[in-house]
Amino acid sequence: FRLELEFKISPGGNSGIFYRTANIDDPVQTGAELQVLDSYGKEKVDKHDCGAAYDLMEPRVNACRPAGEWNHVVLTCDGSKVSATMNGQAIIDMDLGNWPEAHKNPDGTANKFNTAYKDMPRRGYIGFQDHGSPVWYRNIRVMELK
């Protein structure tokens, strides 16, 4: 599928876009998350900044706009391949097959996931995280890939 949307976050805000979530009562451990965070202007981004595949891969560039401004995201999931663009810039390009062990990223760093990402569901729910910060989503479109 391809998920396209716009979001804006409040100053200091934190949220996320969950996808392929198998259990809506446990989205963190049964799905994946594209991080939504007020990290505009941060030079060296990590696996927890805006646009990251949360705790798995940092975005290639910090493409988010300042808090209060709209950001455009396109997330594409095709089998084990996941890619994302933000505001026209490629930020994520990953193959879940490169995560063969639970709690371990391909670069050797730890992650919090009890299931190896290669074994995560390829189908599931899409959801928006409520982390206590005001966040807005609009123009949400999902397209099935043929």
DSSP file (Angstrom, degrees, kcal/mol; ACC not computed):
  #  RESIDUE AA STRUCTURE BP1 BP2  ACC     N-H-->O    O-->H-N    N-H-->O    O-->H-N    TCO  KAPPA ALPHA  PHI   PSI    X-CA   Y-CA   Z-CA
    1    1 A F              0   0    0      0, 0.0    76,-2.7     0, 0.0     2,-0.4   0.000 360.0 360.0 360.0 162.8    0.0    0.0    0.0
    2    2 A R  E     -AB  76 143A   0    141,-2.6   141,-2.6    74,-0.2     2,-0.5  -0.996 360.0-163.4-125.0 126.1    0.9    3.6   -0.3
    3    3 A L  E     -AB  75 142A   0     72,-3.2    72,-3.2    -2,-0.4     2,-0.4  -0.942   9.2-178.1-110.0 124.5   -0.1    6.0    2.5
    4    4 A E  E     +AB  74 141A   0    137,-2.9   137,-2.9    -2,-0.5     2,-0.3  -0.981  17.7 136.6-124.5 135.1   -0.1    9.7    1.7
    5    5 A L  E     -A   73   0A   0     68,-2.3    68,-3.0    -2,-0.4     2,-0.4  -0.973  41.9-121.6-162.3 172.2   -0.9   12.4    4.3
    6    6 A E  E     +AB  72 138A   0    132,-2.3   132,-2.2    -2,-0.3     2,-0.3  -0.959  28.7 177.0-123.1 146.7   -0.1   15.7    5.8
    7    7 A F  E     -AB  71 137A   0     64,-2.0    64,-2.9    -2,-0.4     2,-0.3  -0.981  14.3-166.1-142.2 156.1    0.7   16.4    9.4
    8    8 A K  E     - B   0 136A   0    128,-1.9   128,-2.7    -2,-0.3     2,-0.3  -0.988  13.1-153.5-139.1 149.2    1.7   19.3   11.7
    9    9 A I  E     - B   0 135A   0     60,-0.4    59,-2.0    -2,-0.3   126,-0.2  -0.859  18.0-114.5-122.1 151.2    2.9   19.0   15.2
   10   10 A S    >   -     0   0    0    124,-1.9     3,-2.7    -2,-0.3    28,-0.1  -0.391  55.3 -72.2 -77.1 160.8    2.8   21.4   18.1
   11   11 A P  T 3  S+     0   0    0      0, 0.0    -1,-0.2     0, 0.0    27,-0.0  -0.344 124.8   6.2 -55.5 128.0    6.0   22.9   19.6
   12   12 A G  T 3  S+     0   0    0      1,-0.2    -2,-0.1    -3,-0.1    27,-0.0   0.532 101.9 156.4  75.4   6.6    7.8   20.1   21.5
   13   13 A G    <   -     0   0    0     -3,-2.7    25,-2.3   121,-0.1     2,-0.3  -0.183  27.8-164.6 -73.3 158.6    5.2   17.6   20.2
   14   14 A N  E     +E   37   0B   0     23,-0.2   119,-0.6   115,-0.0   117,-0.5  -0.992  25.7 128.9-144.3 129.5    5.5   13.9   19.8
   15   15 A S  E     -E   36   0B   0     21,-3.5    21,-2.0    -2,-0.3     2,-0.3  -0.829  30.0-147.3-157.4-166.1    3.3   11.5   17.9
   16   16 A G  E     -E   35   0B   0    113,-0.4   113,-2.8    19,-0.2     2,-0.6  -0.973  18.6-121.9-171.0 160.1    3.6    8.8   15.3
   17   17 A I  E     -EF  34 128B   0     17,-2.4    17,-2.5    -2,-0.3     2,-0.3  -0.945  30.9-158.8-110.9 109.1    2.0    7.0   12.3
   18   18 A F  E     +EF  33 127B   0    109,-2.7   109,-2.2    -2,-0.6     2,-0.3  -0.663  14.6 177.6 -87.4 144.2    1.6    3.3   13.0
   19   19 A Y  E     +E   32   0B   0     13,-2.3    13,-2.4    -2,-0.3   107,-0.2  -0.990  57.1  19.2-147.5 153.9    1.2    0.9   10.1
   20   20 A R  E    S+     0   0B   0     -2,-0.3     2,-0.6   104,-0.3   103,-0.2   0.844  77.1 171.2  55.2  37.7    0.9   -2.8    9.6
   21   21 A T  E     - F   0 125B   0    104,-2.3   104,-2.8     1,-0.2    10,-0.3  -0.680  21.6-170.2 -82.3 120.8   -0.3   -3.1   13.2
   22   22 A A  S    S+     0   0    0      8,-2.4     2,-0.5    -2,-0.6    -1,-0.2   0.836  77.3  33.3 -79.3 -34.0   -1.5   -6.6   14.0
   23   23 A N    >   -     0   0    0      3,-0.3     3,-1.9     1,-0.1    -1,-0.2  -0.955  63.0-160.7-129.5 111.2   -3.0   -5.8   17.4
   24   24 A I  T 3  S+     0   0    0     -2,-0.5    -1,-0.1     1,-0.3     4,-0.1   0.683  94.3  61.3 -68.2 -15.1   -4.5   -2.4   18.1
   25   25 A D  T 3  S+     0   0    0      1,-0.2    -1,-0.3     2,-0.1     3,-0.1   0.606 118.7  27.2 -81.9 -11.8   -4.1   -3.0   21.8
   26   26 A D    <>  +     0   0    0     -3,-1.9     4,-1.1     1,-0.1    -3,-0.3  -0.434  69.7 155.8-144.5  64.6   -0.3   -3.3   21.3
   27   27 A P  H  > S+     0   0    0      0, 0.0     4,-0.7     0, 0.0    -8,-0.1   0.819  70.7  60.6 -65.4 -30.0    0.7   -1.2   18.3
   28   28 A V  H  4 S+     0   0    0      1,-0.2     3,-0.3     2,-0.2     5,-0.1   0.918 114.3  32.2 -64.6 -44.1    4.3   -0.8   19.4
   29   29 A Q  H  4 S+     0   0    0     -3,-0.3    -1,-0.2     1,-0.2    86,-0.1   0.552 124.1  44.6 -92.5  -7.8    5.2   -4.5   19.5
   30   30 A T  H  < S+     0   0    0     -4,-1.1    -8,-2.4    -7,-0.2     2,-0.2   0.229 117.1  21.3-121.9  15.6    2.9   -5.6   16.6
   31   31 A G  S  < S-     0   0    0     -4,-0.7     2,-0.3    -3,-0.3   -11,-0.2  -0.842  77.3 -94.1-157.2-166.5    3.5   -3.0   14.0
   32   32 A A  E     -E   19   0B   0    -13,-2.4   -13,-2.3    -2,-0.2     2,-0.4  -0.832  27.3-148.3-122.9 161.0    5.9   -0.3   12.7
   33   33 A E  E     -E   18   0B   0     -2,-0.3    21,-2.1   -15,-0.2     2,-0.7  -0.995  11.5-153.6-137.3 132.0    6.0    3.5   13.3
   34   34 A L  E     -EG  17  53B   0    -17,-2.5   -17,-2.4    -2,-0.4    19,-0.2  -0.929  40.1-122.2 -95.4 117.2    7.0    6.5   11.3
   35   35 A Q  E     -E   16   0B   0     17,-2.6    16,-2.9    -2,-0.7     2,-0.5  -0.350  23.4-165.6 -68.8 136.4    8.0    9.0   14.0
   36   36 A V  E     +E   15   0B   0    -21,-2.0   -21,-3.5    14,-0.2     2,-0.3  -0.986  30.8 145.5-118.9 114.9    6.3   12.4   14.1
   37   37 A L  E     -E   14   0B   0     -2,-0.5     2,-1.8   -23,-0.2   -23,-0.2  -0.996  59.3-108.1-152.8 146.8    8.3   14.7   16.4
   38   38 A D        +     0   0    0    -25,-2.3   -26,-0.1    -2,-0.3    -2,-0.0  -0.618  66.3 132.6 -77.2  85.8    9.2   18.4   16.6
   39   39 A S    >   +     0   0    0     -2,-1.8     3,-1.8    26,-0.2    -1,-0.2   0.028  23.6 152.6-124.4  25.5   12.8   17.9   15.6
   40   40 A Y  T 3   +     0   0    0      1,-0.2     3,-0.1    25,-0.2    25,-0.1  -0.292  67.6  17.5 -56.3 136.3   13.1   20.7   13.1
   41   41 A G  T 3  S+     0   0    0     23,-0.3     2,-0.4     1,-0.3    -1,-0.2   0.308  83.1 138.8  86.3  -9.3   16.6   22.1   12.8
   42   42 A K    <   -     0   0    0     -3,-1.8    -1,-0.3     1,-0.2     3,-0.2  -0.567  39.3-159.1 -70.7 124.4   18.4   19.2   14.4
   43   43 A E  S    S+     0   0    0     -2,-0.4     2,-0.8     1,-0.2    19,-0.2   0.951  78.3  41.8 -73.6 -50.0   21.5   18.6   12.4
   44   44 A K  S    S-     0   0    0     17,-0.1    -1,-0.2    18,-0.0     2,-0.2  -0.858  79.9-164.1-104.2 105.3   22.3   15.0   13.3
   45   45 A V        -     0   0    0     -2,-0.8     2,-0.2    14,-0.2    13,-0.1  -0.521   4.6-166.3 -88.3 155.5   19.1   13.0   13.4
   46   46 A D    >   -     0   0    0     -2,-0.2     3,-1.7    11,-0.1     6,-0.1  -0.608  44.0 -73.8-128.5-170.2   18.7    9.6   15.1
   47   47 A K  T 3  S+     0   0    0      1,-0.3     8,-2.7    -2,-0.2     9,-0.3   0.377 127.0  50.2 -72.0   5.1   16.2    6.6   15.2
   48   48 A H  T 3  S+     0   0    0      6,-0.2    -1,-0.3     7,-0.1     2,-0.1   0.322  89.4  99.5-123.3   4.3   13.8    8.7   17.4
   49   49 A D  S X  S-     0   0    0     -3,-1.7     3,-2.4     1,-0.2   -14,-0.3  -0.393  89.1 -63.9 -91.2 170.0   13.6   11.9   15.3
   50   50 A C  T 3  S+     0   0    0      1,-0.3    13,-0.3   -13,-0.2   -14,-0.2  -0.253 123.8  18.9 -55.8 129.4   10.9   13.0   12.9
   51   51 A G  T 3  S+     0   0    0    -16,-2.9    -1,-0.3     1,-0.3     9,-0.1   0.289  92.6 134.8  93.0  -9.2   10.7   10.7    9.9
   52   52 A A    <   -     0   0    0     -3,-2.4   -17,-2.6     7,-0.1     2,-1.2  -0.348  68.7-119.2 -68.8 150.2   12.6    7.8   11.6
   53   53 A A  B >>  -GH  34  57B   0      4,-2.3     3,-3.0   -19,-0.2     4,-2.2  -0.837  62.2-102.5 -80.3  98.8   11.4    4.2   11.3
   54   54 A Y  T 34 S-     0   0    0    -21,-2.1   -21,-0.2    -2,-1.2    -6,-0.2   0.092  87.8 -14.4 -47.2 123.2   11.1    4.4   15.1
   55   55 A D  T 34 S+     0   0    0     -8,-2.7    -1,-0.3     1,-0.1    58,-0.1   0.447 132.3  69.1  68.0   4.5   14.0    2.7   16.9
   56   56 A L  T <4 S+     0   0    0     -3,-3.0     2,-0.3    -9,-0.3    -2,-0.2   0.762 105.5   2.4-114.5 -46.5   15.1    0.9   13.7
   57   57 A M  B  <  -H   53   0B   0     -4,-2.2    -4,-2.3   -10,-0.2    -1,-0.3  -0.983  61.9-130.6-152.2 132.3   16.5    3.5   11.2
   58   58 A E        -     0   0    0     -2,-0.3   -11,-0.2    -6,-0.2     2,-0.1  -0.475  40.7 -97.5 -76.6 153.8   17.1    7.2   11.3
   59   59 A P        -     0   0    0      0, 0.0    33,-0.2     0, 0.0   -14,-0.2  -0.422  27.3-123.4 -68.6 149.8   15.9    9.3    8.4
   60   60 A R  S    S+     0   0    0     31,-2.1     2,-0.3    -9,-0.1    31,-0.1   0.864  93.2   7.7 -60.8 -36.5   18.5   10.1    5.7
   61   61 A V  S    S-     0   0    0     29,-0.1     2,-1.3    28,-0.1    -1,-0.1  -0.948  81.6-106.1-140.5 158.7   17.9   13.8    6.2
   62   62 A N        +     0   0    0     -2,-0.3   -21,-0.2   -19,-0.2   -11,-0.1  -0.756  49.6 161.7 -86.7  95.4   15.9   16.0    8.6
   63   63 A A        +     0   0    0     -2,-1.3    -1,-0.2   -13,-0.3    26,-0.1   0.404  28.3 117.3 -98.9   0.3   13.1   17.0    6.2
   64   64 A C        -     0   0    0    -14,-0.2   -23,-0.3   -25,-0.1     3,-0.1  -0.373  57.7-132.1 -75.7 150.9   10.5   18.1    8.8
   65   65 A R        -     0   0    0      1,-0.2   -25,-0.2     4,-0.2   -26,-0.2  -0.459  41.0 -72.3 -91.0 167.5    9.3   21.7    8.8
   66   66 A P    >   -     0   0    0      0, 0.0     3,-2.1     0, 0.0    -1,-0.2  -0.182  66.1 -78.8 -58.7 153.7    9.0   23.9   12.0
   67   67 A A  T 3  S+     0   0    0      1,-0.3   -57,-0.2   -59,-0.1     3,-0.1  -0.235 120.6  31.4 -50.9 138.9    6.3   23.1   14.5
   68   68 A G  T 3  S+     0   0    0    -59,-2.0     2,-0.3     1,-0.3    -1,-0.3   0.264  97.7 104.7  91.7 -10.9    2.9   24.5   13.3
   69   69 A E  S <  S-     0   0    0     -3,-2.1   -60,-0.4   -60,-0.2    -1,-0.3  -0.787  76.1-107.3-103.2 149.0    3.7   24.0    9.6
   70   70 A W        -     0   0    0     -2,-0.3     2,-0.4   -62,-0.1   -62,-0.2  -0.509  29.9-161.5 -75.8 138.5    2.3   21.2    7.4
   71   71 A N  E     -A    7   0A   0    -64,-2.9   -64,-2.0    -2,-0.2     2,-0.5  -0.928   9.8-141.4-116.4 144.0    4.5   18.3    6.3
   72   72 A H  E     -A    6   0A   0     -2,-0.4    15,-3.2   -66,-0.2     2,-0.4  -0.932  21.6-174.9-108.9 126.4    3.7   16.0    3.4
   73   73 A V  E     -AC   5  86A   0    -68,-3.0   -68,-2.3    -2,-0.5     2,-0.4  -0.956  14.9-170.8-124.2 138.7    4.5   12.3    3.9
   74   74 A V  E     -AC   4  85A   0     11,-2.1    11,-2.1    -2,-0.4     2,-0.5  -0.983   9.9-173.2-126.0 119.3    4.3    9.4    1.5
   75   75 A L  E     -AC   3  84A   0    -72,-3.2   -72,-3.2    -2,-0.4     2,-0.5  -0.955   2.5-168.5-113.7 125.7    4.9    5.9    3.0
   76   76 A T  E     -AC   2  83A   0      7,-3.1     7,-2.5    -2,-0.5     2,-0.5  -0.968   5.7-175.3-119.8 127.2    5.1    2.9    0.7
   77   77 A C  E     + C   0  82A   0    -76,-2.7     2,-0.4    -2,-0.5     5,-0.2  -0.983  10.3 165.5-122.5 119.5    5.1   -0.7    1.9
   78   78 A D  E >   - C   0  81A   0      3,-2.8     3,-2.0    -2,-0.5     2,-0.3  -0.855  66.0 -59.2-137.3  96.9    5.6   -3.4   -0.6
   79   79 A G  T 3  S-     0   0    0     -2,-0.4    -1,-0.1     1,-0.3    17,-0.1  -0.502 121.6 -14.6  63.2-125.9    6.3   -6.8    0.9
   80   80 A S  T 3  S+     0   0    0     -2,-0.3    16,-3.2    -3,-0.1     2,-0.4   0.527 118.6  98.0 -85.2  -5.4    9.5   -6.4    3.0
   81   81 A K  E <   +CD  78  95A   0     -3,-2.0    -3,-2.8    14,-0.2     2,-0.4  -0.707  48.1 178.7 -90.2 131.6   10.4   -3.1    1.4
   82   82 A V  E     +CD  77  94A   0     12,-2.8    12,-3.0    -2,-0.4     2,-0.3  -0.998   4.9 168.9-131.1 128.3    9.4    0.1    3.2
   83   83 A S  E     -CD  76  93A   0     -7,-2.5    -7,-3.1    -2,-0.4     2,-0.3  -0.968   8.1-172.7-137.0 155.6   10.2    3.6    1.9
   84   84 A A  E     -CD  75  92A   0      8,-2.2     7,-2.8    -2,-0.3     8,-1.8  -0.999   8.6-164.3-147.7 145.8    9.1    7.1    2.9
   85   85 A T  E     -CD  74  90A   0    -11,-2.1   -11,-2.1    -2,-0.3     2,-0.4  -0.955   6.2-162.9-123.6 149.4    9.5   10.6    1.6
   86   86 A M  E >  S-CD  73  89A   0      3,-2.5     3,-2.0    -2,-0.4   -13,-0.2  -0.990  75.9 -14.3-133.1 125.6    8.8   13.8    3.6
   87   87 A N  T 3  S-     0   0    0    -15,-3.2   -14,-0.1    -2,-0.4    -1,-0.1   0.868 131.0 -51.4  51.4  39.9    8.3   17.1    1.9
   88   88 A G  T 3  S+     0   0    0    -16,-0.3     2,-0.4     1,-0.2    -1,-0.3   0.437 115.1 112.9  82.4   0.7    9.7   15.7   -1.3
   89   89 A Q  E <  S-D   86   0A   0     -3,-2.0    -3,-2.5   -26,-0.1     2,-0.3  -0.899  71.0-118.7-110.1 134.5   12.9   14.2    0.2
   90   90 A A  E     +D   85   0A   0     -2,-0.4    -5,-0.3    -5,-0.2   -29,-0.1  -0.525  41.8 161.5 -66.5 126.5   13.7   10.5    0.5
   91   91 A I  E     +     0   0A   0     -7,-2.8   -31,-2.1     1,-0.3     2,-0.4   0.680  57.2  32.8-119.3 -30.1   14.0    9.8    4.2
   92   92 A I  E     +D   84   0A   0     -8,-1.8    -8,-2.2   -33,-0.2    -1,-0.3  -0.996  47.1 162.5-135.1 134.9   13.6    6.0    4.6
   93   93 A D  E     +D   83   0A   0     -2,-0.4     2,-0.3   -10,-0.2   -10,-0.2  -0.810  27.0 151.8-147.6 104.1   14.5    3.1    2.4
   94   94 A M  E     -D   82   0A   0    -12,-3.0   -12,-2.8    -2,-0.3     2,-0.5  -0.948  40.0-146.7-139.4 154.7   14.6   -0.2    4.2
   95   95 A D  E >   -D   81   0A   0     -2,-0.3     3,-2.6   -14,-0.2   -14,-0.2  -0.983  15.9-148.7-119.1 115.7   14.2   -3.9    3.7
   96   96 A L  G >  S+     0   0    0    -16,-3.2     3,-1.9    -2,-0.5    23,-0.1   0.715  92.3  76.0 -60.2 -20.3   12.7   -5.6    6.8
   97   97 A G  G 3  S+     0   0    0      1,-0.3    -1,-0.3   -17,-0.2    21,-0.1   0.687  81.8  69.4 -62.5 -17.1   14.6   -8.8    5.9
   98   98 A N  G <  S+     0   0    0     -3,-2.6    -1,-0.3     1,-0.2    -2,-0.2   0.425  86.8  69.9 -81.8   2.4   17.7   -7.0    7.2
   99   99 A W    <   +     0   0    0     -3,-1.9    19,-2.1     1,-0.1    20,-0.3  -0.664  55.8 153.4-115.0  72.0   16.3   -7.2   10.7
  100  100 A P        +     0   0    0      0, 0.0     2,-0.4     0, 0.0    16,-0.2   0.576  56.3  59.1 -81.3  -8.2   16.7  -11.0   11.4
  101  101 A E  S >  S-     0   0    0      3,-0.4     3,-1.2    -3,-0.1    16,-0.4  -0.949  82.7-116.5-125.2 140.9   17.0  -10.8   15.2
  102  102 A A  T 3  S+     0   0    0     -2,-0.4    12,-0.2     1,-0.2    14,-0.2  -0.424 100.2  14.4 -64.8 146.9   14.7   -9.4   17.9
  103  103 A H  T 3  S+     0   0    0     10,-1.6     8,-0.6    12,-0.3     2,-0.4   0.615 109.8  97.7  64.9  15.8   16.2   -6.4   19.8
  104  104 A K  B <   -I  110   0C   0     -3,-1.2    -3,-0.4     6,-0.3     6,-0.2  -0.982  56.4-154.6-142.3 128.7   19.0   -5.9   17.2
  105  105 A N    >   -     0   0    0      4,-3.3     3,-2.3    -2,-0.4    -6,-0.1  -0.582  36.7-107.6 -90.3 158.8   19.3   -3.5   14.3
  106  106 A P  T 3  S+     0   0    0      0, 0.0    -1,-0.1     0, 0.0    -7,-0.1   0.785 120.0  59.5 -57.4 -27.6   21.6   -4.3   11.3
  107  107 A D  T 3  S-     0   0    0      2,-0.1     3,-0.1     1,-0.1    -3,-0.0   0.414 122.3-106.1 -82.7   4.4   24.1   -1.6   12.5
  108  108 A G  S <  S+     0   0    0     -3,-2.3     2,-0.1     1,-0.3    -1,-0.1   0.279  79.3 128.8  92.6 -10.7   24.5   -3.6   15.8
  109  109 A T        -     0   0    0    -53,-0.1    -4,-3.3     1,-0.1    -1,-0.3  -0.376  60.6-108.2 -75.9 159.4   22.5   -1.2   17.9
  110  110 A A  B     -I  104   0C   0     -6,-0.2     2,-0.3    -3,-0.1    -6,-0.3  -0.505  30.4-168.9 -83.6 153.1   19.7   -2.4   20.2
  111  111 A N        -     0   0    0     -8,-0.6   -55,-0.1    -2,-0.2   -56,-0.1  -0.893  29.1-120.4-132.7 170.4   16.0   -1.9   19.6
  112  112 A K        +     0   0    0     -2,-0.3     2,-0.4   -57,-0.0   -10,-0.1   0.335  69.4 118.9 -93.3   7.7   13.0   -2.5   21.8
  113  113 A F        -     0   0    0      1,-0.1   -10,-1.6   -58,-0.1    -2,-0.1  -0.625  49.8-158.4 -90.5 129.6   11.1   -4.9   19.6
  114  114 A N  S    S+     0   0    0     -2,-0.4     2,-0.4   -12,-0.2   -12,-0.2   0.608  80.2  59.3 -76.6 -13.5   10.4   -8.4   20.9
  115  115 A T  S    S-     0   0    0    -86,-0.1   -12,-0.3   -14,-0.1   -14,-0.1  -0.942  94.2-109.8-117.4 137.6   10.0   -9.8   17.3
  116  116 A A    >   -     0   0    0     -2,-0.4     3,-2.0   -16,-0.2     4,-0.2  -0.445  30.2-127.0 -59.9 135.7   12.6   -9.6   14.6
  117  117 A Y  G >  S+     0   0    0    -16,-0.4     3,-1.2     1,-0.3    -1,-0.1   0.762 107.4  66.7 -63.8 -23.9   11.3   -7.1   12.1
  118  118 A K  G 3  S+     0   0    0    -19,-2.1    -1,-0.3     1,-0.2   -21,-0.1   0.777 104.4  47.4 -63.2 -23.6   11.7   -9.6    9.2
  119  119 A D  G <  S+     0   0    0     -3,-2.0    -1,-0.2   -20,-0.3    -2,-0.2   0.350  85.8 117.0 -99.3   4.1    8.9  -11.5   11.0
  120  120 A M  S <  S-     0   0    0     -3,-1.2   -89,-0.1    -4,-0.2   -90,-0.1  -0.333  78.1 -82.7 -71.4 157.0    6.5   -8.6   11.5
  121  121 A P        -     0   0    0      0, 0.0    -1,-0.1     0, 0.0     3,-0.1  -0.206  24.9-154.8 -60.3 147.8    3.1   -8.6    9.8
  122  122 A R  S    S+     0   0    0     -3,-0.1     2,-0.3     1,-0.0   -43,-0.2   0.456  83.7  44.0 -98.1  -5.9    2.9   -7.5    6.2
  123  123 A R  S    S+     0   0    0   -103,-0.2     2,-0.3  -104,-0.1    -1,-0.0  -0.959  74.4 103.3-133.9 153.0   -0.8   -6.5    6.7
  124  124 A G        -     0   0    0     -2,-0.3  -104,-0.3    -3,-0.1  -102,-0.2  -0.990  60.2 -39.0 165.7-165.7   -2.5   -4.7    9.6
  125  125 A Y  E     -F   21   0B   0   -104,-2.8  -104,-2.3    -2,-0.3     2,-0.4  -0.440  37.6-139.1 -86.7 157.8   -4.1   -1.5   10.8
  126  126 A I  E     +     0   0B   0   -107,-0.2     2,-0.3  -106,-0.2  -107,-0.2  -0.955  33.6 165.2-111.2 136.9   -3.0    2.1   10.3
  127  127 A G  E     -F   18   0B   0   -109,-2.2  -109,-2.7    -2,-0.4     2,-0.5  -0.969  34.5-126.5-150.4 164.6   -3.2    4.4   13.3
  128  128 A F  E     -F   17   0B   0     -2,-0.3  -111,-0.2  -111,-0.2     2,-0.2  -0.965  32.5-123.1-118.8 128.2   -2.1    7.7   14.6
  129  129 A Q        -     0   0    0   -113,-2.8     2,-0.7    -2,-0.5  -113,-0.4  -0.438   9.6-152.1 -75.9 136.5   -0.5    7.9   18.0
  130  130 A D        +     0   0    0     -2,-0.2  -115,-0.1  -115,-0.1    -1,-0.1  -0.921  27.1 161.5-103.4 104.4   -1.8   10.0   20.9
  131  131 A H        -     0   0    0     -2,-0.7    -1,-0.1  -117,-0.5  -116,-0.1   0.113  68.1 -92.7-111.0  18.8    1.3   10.8   22.9
  132  132 A G  S    S+     0   0    0      1,-0.3  -117,-0.1  -119,-0.0    -2,-0.1   0.408  94.8 108.8  88.9  -1.9   -0.3   13.7   24.7
  133  133 A S  S    S-     0   0    0   -119,-0.6    -2,-0.3  -123,-0.0    -1,-0.3  -0.853  77.9-104.0-107.7 142.4    0.8   16.4   22.3
  134  134 A P        +     0   0    0      0, 0.0  -124,-1.9     0, 0.0     2,-0.3  -0.466  50.4 165.0 -62.1 130.6   -1.5   18.3   19.9
  135  135 A V  E     -B    9   0A   0   -126,-0.2     2,-0.4    -2,-0.2  -126,-0.2  -0.987  21.8-150.9-146.5 146.2   -1.0   17.0   16.4
  136  136 A W  E     -B    8   0A   0   -128,-2.7  -128,-1.9    -2,-0.3     2,-0.4  -0.950   8.3-171.6-123.9 140.7   -3.0   17.4   13.2
  137  137 A Y  E     +B    7   0A   0     -2,-0.4     2,-0.3  -130,-0.2  -130,-0.2  -0.980  14.4 161.0-127.5 142.7   -3.5   15.0   10.2
  138  138 A R  E     +B    6   0A   0   -132,-2.2  -132,-2.3    -2,-0.4    -2,-0.0  -0.963  50.2  34.7-152.6 168.9   -5.3   15.8    7.0
  139  139 A N  E    S-     0   0A   0     -2,-0.3     2,-0.5     1,-0.2    -1,-0.1   0.894  71.2-178.5  50.5  48.6   -5.6   14.7    3.4
  140  140 A I  E     +     0   0A   0   -135,-0.1     2,-0.4    -3,-0.1  -135,-0.2  -0.675   4.9 172.6 -84.0 123.6   -5.1   11.0    4.3
  141  141 A R  E     -B    4   0A   0   -137,-2.9  -137,-2.9    -2,-0.5     2,-0.4  -0.997  15.5-167.2-134.6 137.0   -5.1    8.7    1.4
  142  142 A V  E     -B    3   0A   0     -2,-0.4     2,-0.4  -139,-0.2  -139,-0.2  -0.990   7.9-173.2-123.3 130.5   -4.4    4.9    1.2
  143  143 A M  E     -B    2   0A   0   -141,-2.6  -141,-2.6    -2,-0.4     2,-0.3  -0.983  22.2-129.1-125.3 133.9   -3.8    3.2   -2.1
  144  144 A E        -     0   0    0     -2,-0.4     2,-0.4  -143,-0.2    -2,-0.0  -0.601  26.1-127.4 -75.0 136.3   -3.4   -0.5   -2.6
  145  145 A L              0   0    0     -2,-0.3    -1,-0.0   -68,-0.2   -69,-0.0  -0.698 360.0 360.0 -84.1 137.9   -0.4   -1.4   -4.7
  146  146 A K              0   0    0     -2,-0.4    -1,-0.1  -145,-0.0    -2,-0.0   0.403 360.0 360.0 -97.9 360.0   -1.1   -3.7   -7.6
